[in-house]
Amino acid sequence: MKRVVRVFIIALFFTVICTTVAFANMTIKLAHPNVPATPMGQAYELFKKDLEERSNGFFKVKIFDSSKFGNFDAVVQGISMGVLQMGSDGAGNFSVFNGDLMLFDMPYLFPSYEKCDVVADGEIGKKLSKTLMKNGIIGLGFIDIGYKQIFSKRPVRKLEDAKNLKIRSTHSKAHIAVLQALGMNPTPIAWGEVYTTLQQGTVDGIEIDLNLAYFNKFHEIAKYVTLSRTVYTPHMVLLSERFWKKLNEEQQGWVLESFKVMQAYERKLNRENEEKIIKKMQEMGCEIITLSPEEEQRWRDASQKVYDQFKDTIDPKLIEEIRAAVKE
């Protein structure tokens, strides 16, 4: 009888231990579209390390980089349903939920990275992030992609050179409109097909930031780089509302603090990389073209009509609010 009791106690002990272990940690599945070598990829690895250490192993972070979880729609649906706990994508893509987010595809709105942060981290950015709540998505904040530049197979030194350039664009109506206003022929192509289409000559160029272009080796094919700085594009970092509600206040605090660490690191690395990337591309035979102030003004003037095209989508008052904020 004593032996039976002893066996029962031991079994009960191991059951309790196993149950405790089962609930001793929580997995965060996190998806983003970029390769691990990019500043964004490195920053998410830092987020994983920081959060796992900060939570003393309570959180385990599993990263799906390079769109391995799926395209934009799959990530958004996954986060909304709670199948995916975190993710990020270009802010302009979320204009399907809130037209005002298309402002991040508007030309020459943000004069510097510092002014980008003023808007993204301020009341405007917070207000825009909250609009996704109705879809079960919490906007944690914004990180950098960067300013879009033109990578092409022929030199674009002035506005006339851009005429009829067949260039890859995103599917954003605003992005397409900006390129058309500058005289180019935008062709929407899925992200995973860009390198091949450039290589095959389906398109003659792409408008993209320096980091993504370099780490995806687009400069190997498109040897002319025009620093047009047409549009500033951030990524929105997202959380599943279903997941968030399962966490207590301390656990939520861990996630927020690790995000802040990651955000600061990603922005710093993304911005510091740009000068280094320009030098590396020059060493590899790329020609870097800088627009003169007068020429850049011509590009600004040519693209301004885009704002009128989308005045029924983006609140004009919001645009004026942003312009006032970046002037302060």
Sequence and secondary structure as in RCSB ss.txt:
>XXXX:A:sequence
MKRVVRVFIIALFFTVICTTVAFANMTIKLAHPNVPATPMGQAYELFKKDLEERSNGFFKVKIFDSSKFGNFDAV
VQGISMGVLQMGSDGAGNFSVFNGDLMLFDMPYLFPSYEKCDVVADGEIGKKLSKTLMKNGIIGLGFIDIGYKQI
FSKRPVRKLEDAKNLKIRSTHSKAHIAVLQALGMNPTPIAWGEVYTTLQQGTVDGIEIDLNLAYFNKFHEIAKYV
TLSRTVYTPHMVLLSERFWKKLNEEQQGWVLESFKVMQAYERKLNRENEEKIIKKMQEMGCEIITLSPEEEQRWR
DASQKVYDQFKDTIDPKLIEEIRAAVKE
>XXXX:A:secstr
 HHHHHHHHHHHHHHHHHHHHHTS EEEEEE SS TTSHHHHHHHHHHHHHHHHTTTSEEEEEE TTSS SHHHH
HHHHHHTSS EEEEEGGGGGGT GGGGGGGSTT   SHHHHHHHHHSHHHHHHHHTTGGGTEEEEEEEEEEE EE
EESS   SGGGGTT EEEE S HHHHHHHHHTT EEEE  GGGHHHHHHHTS SEEEE HHHHHHTTGGGT  EE
EE    EEEEEEEEEHHHHTTS HHHHHHHHHHHHHHHHHHHHHHHHHHHHHHHHHHHTT EEEE  HHHHHHHH
HHHTHHHHHTTTTS HHHHHHHHHHHH 
